[in-house]
Amino acid sequence: MKLSPDPITLQKQKAALKAVEHVEDGFIVGLGSGSTAAFAVEAIGERIRIEGIHVMGIPSSYQAFELAVQHGIPVTTLEEHPVIDVTIDGADQLTPELTLIKGGGAALAREKIVASASKVNIIIADAAKKAPYLGCNNQFVPVEVIPFALSPVKRRLAEMGGKVTAREAKGKLGPIITDNSNAIIDVVFGEIKNPAELAVKIKMIPGVAETGLFVGLTDIAYLGTAEGVEKFTAKRA
């Protein structure tokens, strides 16, 4: 991997390279989505070519699938391998306790499924993604919604105190559509004091497929910094 002169990109690359050290010969690897996870996919592909290790990837999105093919990583499915050895993914925001907000790339449901099927789930990010609490700096929480329920779900989320925006697609009219053929609502709640409780309340709204609140699903996080890589660990729920 050619290291970038851009400081933020370099932080992402350093975190990705550290996480990929956990990948061993014969592993089933969950492949996350987004710009940071893409560096991990690239690094795994390099290890396959240079070291000759044999791994198979389970992509969490079509984007991750395309990157796996591009970098020579054989792909498989949860039907064939229901237990994943290690998953490497990014995050939109995370706390030192490893509660996360994910879903900026609209792959939150599949990312959560892959994370929950993993023996070890590793999150990689640049230093700016670290926050003292979720919702800091008006970070939105993505919510994946069955299109038929879009209007009532928006109303219920607003009643819960959220500032609600249906995410629009770029380059075409209408909402963005996920790999599961659902819509995405972005909700700003401000400071989220109890992410687990909020996640349950949102999931209980009829029509909600998944939330971008990831609680008790992460074992290790590597944050790239100007000085190196910072490591955080937590006991999974």
N, C-alpha and C positions, 0 to 999 in steps of 0.2 A: 504494500500500500504506500503510495506516495503521500507523504505528510504535507498538509496544506500550510501556506504562510498565513492564512486567516486565523486569528487567535481562537475564535469560537469554534470553527470547524476543526481546528487542531485539538481542542479540548474533547470534542466528540470522538475523534479518531483515537486519542489516547485511552479514553474510557472503553471504547470498543475493543481495542487490542488487549487490554487487561482482562476483559470479560471472556474473550475467546480462548484465553489460556485454560479455562475450565473445560473446554471441549476435548474429549478423548476419543481415541480410535474405537469405532463401533457404536458411538453414541447416536441416539435419536435426538435431534436438536430442534427446538421451537424457534422459528424465525419471525422476529417482530417486524413491525411496520414503521415507516417514517424515516426521516433523514438520518437520524443517529443510528437506528438499527441497521440501516443500509450499509454502514461501515463495518458492522459486525458480520453481515452476510459476505461482504467483500473479503474480509479477513479469513473467514472460514474457507471460502473458495481458494484463497492463496495457500492455506495449510493443506488442503486436499492436493493441490498441484505440486507443492514443494516437498511436503513431508510424506505424501502418499497415504494419509489417514483415510479411513472409510467411515463416513457419516451419512446420515439421511436427514433431510430437513422437513419439518411440517410448517408450511407458511401460514401466517395468520391473516393474510389478505392476498388479493390478486397481485398487488404491487410486490409483495414479498415473494410470491411465486415467480414472477418475471425476473426478479433479481437473482433468485436461486438458480434458475435456468441459465441466466447470463454468466454467473460465476461458477458454473459447473457443479452445483450441489444437487445430488439426486434427491427427488422429493417423494414423500410418502404421505399417508393419511392417518388420522386418529383411528379409523376402522382397522387398519393394519397394525398400528402401534399405539394403543390407547394410553400408554405411559411414556412420557417424554423424559429423557435424562436431564436435559438443561434447556432452558429457554433464555434468550437474550432479546430484550426489547427496550424501547425508550419510554419517556414519560413527558408530559406537559408541565407537571409540577410534582414535587415530592418533598416530604418532610424528613427530618433526621430519623423519625420513627418508622419510616418507609410506608406511610400512607401516600397514595398517589392519586393524581388526576391524569387520565389518559383519554384518547379518542379524538385528538385534534385532526388526525388523519382519517377519521370515520371508520376505524376498524376495531372499536372497543369491544364489541361482543365476541368476536373471534379471538381477539387478544386475551380476553379474560378466560375463555374456554381453554386456550392453549396454556395459559399460566396455571390454571387450576389442575391441569393434567400433568404438570411438570414436577419432578423430584426437587429440582432447584430452579428458582426463577430469579434471573439477574436483570437489573435495570441499569441502563447506561444513559448518561446525560452530561450536558455542559453545566458549569457551575451556576449559571443563571436560573436553572430549573429548581434549585434548592430554595425552599421557603420555610419560614417558621410555622406556618399553618396553611392548610389547604384553603383556597379562595383568596389568598393574598394577591394584591395588585389587580383585583377584579378578574382573576382567572376564572373562566367559565367551565362549567361541568357539562360535557356532552351527554346527551340522553338519546339512545336509539329507540325509535318509535314506529310501530306499525302505521303505515300511511292513513288507514281508515280512521285511526284514533288521534290524528295530529291535533285537531282543534280542541277536543276535550282535554287532552294531555297538557297542551299549552295553558289552558285555563286553570287546571289543577296546580300546575307548577307555579303559576303566578299567584295563586291563593296561598301557596306555601312561602311566599316572599321572594320568589325568584324573578329576575329580569330576564325575560324569555325572548329568544330569537331563533326562528327556524333557519337553519343553515341553507343558503342558496348555492346552487351549482355555479361553477365558473364556465362561461362559454355557452350556456344555454339557460333558458328560462325555467324556473321551478326549483324545487328542493333538491339537495344532493341526495343520491341514493346509495346505500351501502351495498357491500357484497351479499347481504342477506335480503336485498330489495326493500329495505326500510329507510325511513327518513331520520335526520339528525336535528335535534333541538339543542341549542347551547343556552345554558342557564347560569347567570351570575347570582350567587347567593351571598357574596361577601365572605366574612370569616366563617368557616365551617368548623364549629366546635366539636361536633361528634360525627365524623364521616360515616361510620358504620350505621348509626341510627338514620342519618339522612338517606343513605343508599337504600335501606329497607323501605323507608317511606316512599321514595320515588318508585322503587320496583313494585310496590303494591298498587300503583295507579294502573288500571286496566289499559292495555295497549302499549305499555312500556316493555321493550324487549331487554334492554340492559342500560346500566349507567356507567359513566366514566370514572366513578369512585372505586378505586382498587384498595381494599383493606384486608390485611392478613394474607396477602398473596405473594409477597416479595421476601426473598432470603438475603440477597446482597444487592447493593447499589454501588456503582462506580461513577464518580463525578470527576470529569476532567477539569483541571484548574490550570492557572498560569504556571504553577510550580510543579504539577505532576498529576496524580490521581488520588482522590479521596475515597475511602471505602467506608460503607455503612452496612451493618448487618442487623437482622431482626429475626425473631422467632415467629414462624408462620402460624396462623390460626388453625 
